[in-house]
Amino acid sequence: MQNNFSTVLNETESPIRYNILFLTKWYPNKFDPQLGVFVKKHAKAVSDLCNVNVLYVCADQEITTTYETMISNPEGFTEIIVYYKKDNSLLKSIINPFRYIKANRIGIREVQKRLGVIDLIHVNVLNRPGLIALLINKLKGIPFIITEHWTGYVSGKYEKTSALIKWIAKLIIKNASAVTTVSESLKKKMQELGLHANYAVVPNIIESIDLAAPSTNSATEPAPAKIKILTVADLLDSHKNISGIIKAIASISKQNSTIEYHIIGDGPDKQMLSSLADSVQGAAKFIFFHGRQANEYVYDFLKQVDFVVINSNFETFSVVAAEALANGKPVISTICGGPEEFITSNFGILIEPGNQLQLEEAIIKMISTFKNYDAQKLNQYISQKYNYQTIGKQFYNIYKPLIKNFTVGLSGKKLPIDPEWKVLDVGSGHRPNRRANVLIDNELNETEHRSGKKASVPSDKKMVVGDALNMPFKNKEFDFIIASHIAEHIDDPEQFCKELARVGKRGYIETPGALDEFFLNEPFHKWIVSKKDNCLVFKEKKNFKPFSEFFYGLYYLNETRTGHKPLYSTNYLFKLKSKFLGKIWPYLPNTYTRFYWENSIQVKVILRK
C-alpha cells in the first residue's frame, strides 16, 4: 500500500443498512390474501433503509409433504412462507407445535442464506413468533422488538385468556427491546393490562393515491344516479356491528331511494348479515355483499363510492378509515380506539359506539354533505401522515440504538459500536465491514492479496481509493477503525499503526496468528503478528510455504487460492472435515491475533536477520 494518491468513489456515506428479520403471526397467504397486509406494508417501508426478510409460518391441511417453502421478492424485500402439514390426530397438541418450531428453523436457515447476520428481529403480533424471537435472543443475543396490532387487548379477549398465555405474553414483552403499537389508545390499553415496556406509536401505512383526475364528487358535476356507501370489514358483528349499519340504511331508504350500501369482506356472520339484509329490502336491492377481496379491488371500488361507514365497537387503528381518506372519501366512524386519532370534523363524522340514533343521523347528514369535502385535502393529509418514507424512518430510528454489537473480524469477534460513531474500514477489500461508514483500499481490481477477487463497493458506504500509510483523513476523524486482515500485508507496520491512531480515536486490528501462518501460510503475508501485553508485535516472515498443501486445500476446500494448488472434492467426509476445521479454527490458540486499541498503539517490529 504505497500509493500517495486518493480517489473518492462514493461521495457520501448513507445510513447503515441493517439486516432485519420480520417474524409475524399474520401475513397474506394462499388462504387469505388480506391477512396482515399491514405487516407487509411495514416490511416494504423498512426495506427502503434496511435489508428485510419476512418469515411467516402457516398450518396447511392440503399439502402432501410435511413442509413446503415458498420464497418470493415482492417489493424490495424477501418473503419466506413455510407451510407445515396440520395434524388432526390425538397427538396434534404435540405434533403441531413441533412442526411449527421446525418450520421456523427451515425459514430461518433460508433467511441466513440471504442476510447472513441478523441484526434485529421484528416480531408482529404475539405470542408464537414472540416465543421464537425470545429463544433466538437467549441463544444468540439478537435483540427483538414487537409491533402489536391485535384488537384483543381492547375488546377484552386478552383478559379472558389463560394465566399461562398472559404469563408468556408478559415474559416476551419484558425481554423485548421495544414495543410499538399502531395507535396511542392501544399503547395505553396494553400498559393498563400490566404489559410494561419501552413503547412507541408507529401507525399503519396508507398507500399514496394520485387524485390528479377531477373528482366525481365535484359540485359542478351532475349528481350520480345512486349515492354509494361502503363498509370494508371482517363480518364479525360483535366487533364491527355491521348489522347496525344495515338497519340504519334500511330505515333511511324509506325516505331516500337513491342510496346503495356495499359490504366488502367475509367472516363467521356473513349468513346472518345476508339474511338480515334480505329481510329489510324488497325486490329493489340496495344492499350488496362483495365477499372477501384483494387490496386492488378495494382501492378500485373506493374510487366509485361517496363515503365510508365504520361502526366498530373497538379498533386499534382502522386501515380502512385511513384508506378512505387517502382516496378522497369522507368517513363516518365510531370513537372506537383508533380512527379518532386522525379523523376530525374536517375529514368526517365521529359517533359513539352502539348509538343507533347517532349512526342514522350521521348517515343522513353525510348524504347531504359528502360533496363539500375536499378530496385533495383528505388525500394530502393522510398521505403525508402515513406514507412509506415516514413510517420506514420511524422504525429505523427505533432499530438504530438497539443494534450495538458488530462482527469486526474474520474470527467472528464482536464488539459494541455506538450507533452514532463514524466507522472506517481500512483495507476493506471484497469483504467490507457492514458497520463501516467509510471504506479505504488501495486496489479495487483483482489482486493476489484477495486471491484474485475484486473489491466490493456497497452503495451505502463512502469508498476512498488511497494509501493506508498516508490516509486522506483529518486527525481523529473516526470514532472507530476496523483493520481486519490487512496489517500482515503492510510494508511498514509502524507507520500503519501511527496512521490508524492519527485518524481514529479507537479501533480493532485482527490478523492471522502464528498457528494460522504455520498451517495456512500465504506467500503475500509479510509479517507474523502477535500480541504481548498491550503491544502489537510484527515479526518479519522467513518461511512462505504452509506446513501441508493438503491441509491447506482441505481447509479451503473447493476454493481457488493464489499461490496454492486447490483441492476440489464432493466427498462427504472431506466436506465434513473442512466444515469442522472452519468451525473450530477461531477457538484454537494463536490462530488469530486480536488487538483492541484506544488513543494510541504500541508497536514492536522485529526484522529478519
Steps between C-alpha positions, in 0.01 A plus 500: 500500500747762382270721289520872580164592347138458588177484303148523643254272319187535711494864611281465810422214732135397547333365814614148589272237344418267787390139444146468639295181536122546524336212690124531473186324616291656220601536136331477158501136389328259261205461736448868581659769277388774740629357829755738649546701181604789726800291615607462138480877458714556810760259355499690172547832684795365699658348186575849367760536776580142605541151355173327594388137500148409614436152643143377539414145610154365421315171561363329187284187487525471121874459435628149429846558651564588864651838413472724196703819459395788274755779438431820310636853469192720466610861554857548610508227765484121525198319638531139612181308574540152645186285504495199729255213479238540771446188706149408619584183691478449876861617522436830321576706812856360488556455126377842384716708739800286403430558130452874561843523665667294227333708229651809662843333500461426129402860434782648710756292309365656180525844659862439601588402141378841387584733789790321667504678834160598645533831684149518646174305498177693453210299643148576382217382727552272800540229625646233270752703297593679821600169658723422201662845527548459876671163449736646237568796728606272785710272277656755264456835675309649206272783623132506403215748500125440482235674294153426629176535300264265684159641598476236773668735745216754463214256446559306822620179328847528651356518849306179435809303395659252738751596766767313300435705184514823700825392668660417163392834353646690797824298480543577129422869544732526800792372288418709193720803438195703395129462433318702237124531464301635207310750715530689826184338632641148451821603675306632802283189519800267495662702778177483703511121464842491664698446178778743587767576242684771310206608278479704181206564269566421133179499295406290200588604146250637254576475130547834322216561256526732201184709486620712210191415298190718571296365791166340424376676814545847351199723566508621139434151364153342482404291799548126456199277459580329828682605815736215581595423859772248585616289793812281480529262793520148633141387544515453874209698634609512864805692378385696194125543574408488133146397592457849647598657166261271308214602728588870469521477119166317488336771710645785292413329169129541578539874441798488264505247216827630349734320740689174457691326776797280403681258732843356417619221727425154630475333836299285739194729497461529124189281487333683788573841347386384155172374650455830682558692177245284317243565771524881478502543121245402245535422132699819444835409651709770664733289716779309321756250633828475305674233710868507593707685242866589438635848574490598133124432482437703815698797371323491164162485669587785738527725194137423415338567839402825669587432863599222741333389824685329788276394787750295704472448872881507523802549272875538544549723192251444211691476176169521313426846642844629401478339153162667443653841576795421273248443222337834576192351667362632831435255781235440763667315788437405858735622771636149541869534589674571170324716238441794733878555510493624140134572411379849586200706384706599196515139386177337616257444784571326831224324697470291815531120466164323514299825468248414228339844498836676452585256222181575306536875549863488384409306182216744421734796554780344289259430211437872472857620574749249352550726196624779726815309602813587301631169365850641442526625860387163636756325282791732584431491873508121528776448243740732682422343837515128413728457197772237452790742547371642829422161656824344372706775667308457826586131513862566397539748785366236741738232366814715496574534875415132559752356253833541679714186455674443168742242366833677445724223364513167319533321833142596588606746771213731597537840662248763608507795258295805589226571242619860465867419445661564164681179402783442250591162348865502390586252224131412458562289188232253392354474852425857613375518856126560521528750782757719324388837366820553298728251322857542381706266282788553258378257235146425377591253224609139537810456715691206649443651843132404459570179307396667177176654625380852421422747778136546592360855497157509670281792396429598862866566585751766404789332315846656490781358287816593685810405697456359850840646596391852406123522524313810377312552827513757779649429841258295715236519226369152584358370826594140417730334246483138383820356353424135437765284329686790348792568739684180399512631139647844584860596413540734799289379796629772736386779266174314440418492872599865544264593217215300654549678832519837323166477316312294762411523868489124552487182296559131445782326314475132408757288317580131456683365804818292511313167479300623201817615322655157563213294361348749250808699402440758227787614273379862506493530882809692609470469879409261777300715738458431871397687812710542812331684785380826338747486212446377145805305382587465128760234423629488143423166333767260381292210372227548236370146462229328708574194711292285263343588166245224560395652834483843336287362217270319745447818703419697183321208333366580151650852507758647264777669699797697366833317528346163598376192322124476562330189631167427336282221634134405546596230750270522804780432752724764345219755511418408860864532609537835323188632669623372838835675456327827418282471810778426751772723350408824688511312830849353458791690662695739275290450190411871518656806657234738633600846621277777633655845536399843622673836434838343406657170390822357641695319226813287491651395166749210486690480170646181359880476522 
